[in-house]
Amino acid sequence: KVDLKSKLEGRGANISMSMDSFDLAIKKRAIPRALKLERQLTKEEVEQLRVEFEQAIDEKKFRPKDKPVTIRVKKEEVEKLKNLGI
């Protein structure tokens, strides 16, 4: 599980926020070593981590430095969508 906010308990592996770093960590088997696993990651686990890591990178790019995001919508726009059945 990728934890951007460092809230999860337990061991972790710190990886720079780039897919090249992730790929290198997988290639060198750094993640299981950092987590002190007595086995290697399965292909399914690697793919799941890859998806979560890509999403984390996208979120960081969208919200740099964990700044809150404010979305403003005009009431008229909401009414238009409501009238269209969306």
PEUR-V397752 format. One record per residue. N is the residue number from 1. RES is the residue in one letter. SS is DSSP state (2 for helix, 1 for strand, 0 for the rest). PHI is phi in degrees with one decimal (none if undefined). Layout:
# PEUR-V397752
n: [N | N]
res: [RES | RES]
ss: [SS | SS]
phi: [PHI | PHI]
This chain:
# PEUR-V397752
n: [1 | 2 | 3 | 4 | 5 | 6 | 7 | 8 | 9 | 10 | 11 | 12 | 13 | 14 | 15 | 16 | 17 | 18 | 19 | 20 | 21 | 22 | 23 | 24 | 25 | 26 | 27 | 28 | 29 | 30 | 31 | 32 | 33 | 34 | 35 | 36 | 37 | 38 | 39 | 40 | 41 | 42 | 43 | 44 | 45 | 46 | 47 | 48 | 49 | 50 | 51 | 52 | 53 | 54 | 55 | 56 | 57 | 58 | 59 | 60 | 61 | 62 | 63 | 64 | 65 | 66 | 67 | 68 | 69 | 70 | 71 | 72 | 73 | 74 | 75 | 76 | 77 | 78 | 79 | 80 | 81 | 82 | 83 | 84 | 85 | 86]
res: [K | V | D | L | K | S | K | L | E | G | R | G | A | N | I | S | M | S | M | D | S | F | D | L | A | I | K | K | R | A | I | P | R | A | L | K | L | E | R | Q | L | T | K | E | E | V | E | Q | L | R | V | E | F | E | Q | A | I | D | E | K | K | F | R | P | K | D | K | P | V | T | I | R | V | K | K | E | E | V | E | K | L | K | N | L | G | I]
ss: [0 | 0 | 0 | 0 | 0 | 0 | 0 | 0 | 0 | 0 | 0 | 0 | 0 | 0 | 0 | 0 | 0 | 0 | 2 | 2 | 2 | 2 | 2 | 2 | 2 | 2 | 2 | 0 | 0 | 2 | 2 | 2 | 2 | 2 | 0 | 0 | 0 | 0 | 0 | 0 | 0 | 0 | 2 | 2 | 2 | 2 | 2 | 2 | 2 | 2 | 2 | 2 | 2 | 2 | 2 | 2 | 2 | 2 | 2 | 2 | 2 | 2 | 0 | 2 | 2 | 2 | 0 | 0 | 0 | 0 | 0 | 0 | 0 | 0 | 2 | 2 | 2 | 2 | 2 | 2 | 2 | 2 | 2 | 2 | 0 | 0]
phi: [none | -87.4 | -120.2 | -69.9 | -101.0 | 56.0 | -102.3 | -74.4 | -83.7 | 103.2 | -72.4 | -145.0 | -124.6 | -87.6 | -130.6 | -58.7 | -80.3 | -146.9 | -67.3 | -62.4 | -65.3 | -61.5 | -60.9 | -65.9 | -62.7 | -67.5 | -59.8 | -88.1 | 58.1 | -74.9 | -67.3 | -60.6 | -66.9 | -64.9 | -85.2 | 56.8 | -79.3 | -96.4 | -151.0 | -88.4 | -73.8 | -76.3 | -59.5 | -64.6 | -64.7 | -63.7 | -63.9 | -63.6 | -62.9 | -60.2 | -61.8 | -63.9 | -66.7 | -61.5 | -64.5 | -64.8 | -62.7 | -61.3 | -65.0 | -64.2 | -67.1 | -72.2 | -123.4 | -62.8 | 57.3 | 54.6 | -68.6 | -66.2 | -104.6 | -111.9 | -112.5 | -109.9 | -130.9 | -75.5 | -56.9 | -62.1 | -66.4 | -64.7 | -62.8 | -59.9 | -63.7 | -62.7 | -66.2 | -81.0 | 82.9 | -98.5]
